[in-house]
Structure formats: structure tokens, C-alpha cells
Amino acid sequence: TNVSSFYNSPLTAPPVGRSDHNCVILSSKHRQTPNAIHKKVVRPMRDSDSRAFGSWITTHPWDEVLQATSVETKCNAFYSTLTCAVNKYFPTKVVSLHCRDKPWVTPSIKA
């Protein structure tokens, strides 16, 4: 046949049960690559989470930033507050990416 370069020679095995036909076993010459898994951390941003975050950011009093005395402490307070809110409303999620996934299966689809 024209696919002999892909398969080893067929093996015959005895019939199964009361069958009068022998079993034919074909094995591939090429090993299939293992389905390597890569973990990726993503931050899904659903519409409901965006609305909740928008509600929080527009009603937050920002006292910790306004009461800080130096520019550096104001900046640190702002980033700290904002980071906590982002982590609360948009939590991270670990997704597994496989080497055999279709190209259109992105981390955002899996999240």
C-alpha cells in the first residue's frame, strides 16, 4: 500500500470468542506527541464584574488617598486600593492550555 511508511507490519492474533476470523493488529511507526499542558493565569472580565467594579469605583470615597500627606503615600494608597478592588471584582483564574487545542481556543474562551 502507499501508507506502509506510516505503519509497522500487521500482526495477526487468534480469533476473539467464537469468531472464525483472526484479529489484525496495526501499529503506527510514529509515536504521537504527548499532549503537553501549559498553565496560564488569566483575569476574565465579565460584563457583570465590570458593572460591579464601575459601581464601586464611582461610589468609593477615596479617603485613604485624600488624607495622605505626601505624593508617594497618595500614590501607594491609590494603587493599593485599586489593586484590592481589581482582585476582588476580577479574580484571576488558572487555565490549562494543551498543545492539541484548536488555534481559536484561547485562554479567554477557556476562562
N, C-alpha and C positions, 0 to 999 in steps of 0.2 A: 504494500500500500504506500501511499505518499505521506503517511504520518509515522512511519517507522522510526524516524529520528526523535520522535517525542515519547515513544513507549518502549518498554522492555519487551522481550519476547513473551507471548502469552503463556500462562501456566494452566494446566488442566487439573481439576480436583475431582474427587469422586462425586457422584450424584447426591443431592440432598434428599433425605427421606426415601420415598419410593419412586422418585423420578427416574426416567430412563435416559436422561441427558446429563452429561458431565458439566461441571461448572467451569467456566473460563474466567481466569483472573488476569486483568490487565493492570499494570502499574506504570506510573509515569517515571520517566528518566529525570525529570526536573523536579526538584523539591519546591514546594510552594513557600514563598517567603512568609515568615510569621507576621501576624497582624500586630505590628508594633503599636503600642498605646502611648500617646503623649498627653500629659495632663496640662490644662491651661486654665488660668484663673481669669474669669470674665465678670463683668459687672452689668447684668441685664438691667435695662431701663424701660420698664413697662409704663404705659400711659398712666395707670392708677398711681404708681410710685411717683411719677413726675408731678401729677396733680397734688399729691400729699406733700411732696417737697416744696412745691410752689406755694402751697398754703402755709407751710411752716416758715419759709423764708420771708414771706410778706407780713407775718404777724409776730415774728421774733423781735423782742425789744432791743437786743444788741447792747444791753447794759455793760456786759463784761468788756466790750470793745470801747464803748464811750467813756467808761470810768478809768480806763488805763491811762497812765500819765505820759509814757514815752511812746514814740513811734514804734519802737521794737516790740514793746509789750502789747500795743494795739494790734500790730501785725500778727504776733503769736496768738493772741486771743481770737482774732478773726479766723485764722487758719485752723486753730484747734476746734472752734465751734463749728465751722463749716465742714471739717473732716468728720466730726462726730455725726453730723446730720447726714452727710453723704453715705457714711457707713450704715446709718440707721435706715434710711429710705431706699438706698440702692446697695444692698448687701452683695458681697462677692460670692461667686459660685464656681466650683471646680468642675470642668467638663473634660471628658475623655475624648481625644481625637485619635482615630485609627487610620493607619496608612491606607486601608482599603475603602475609606469613606469616599463617597462621590465628591467631586470638586465643589458642588453647590452646597454641601453640608458644612456650614461654617459654625464657629463657636457660638455665634449669636442664635443660630437656629437650635442648637443643642441646649442652650440655656433656657 
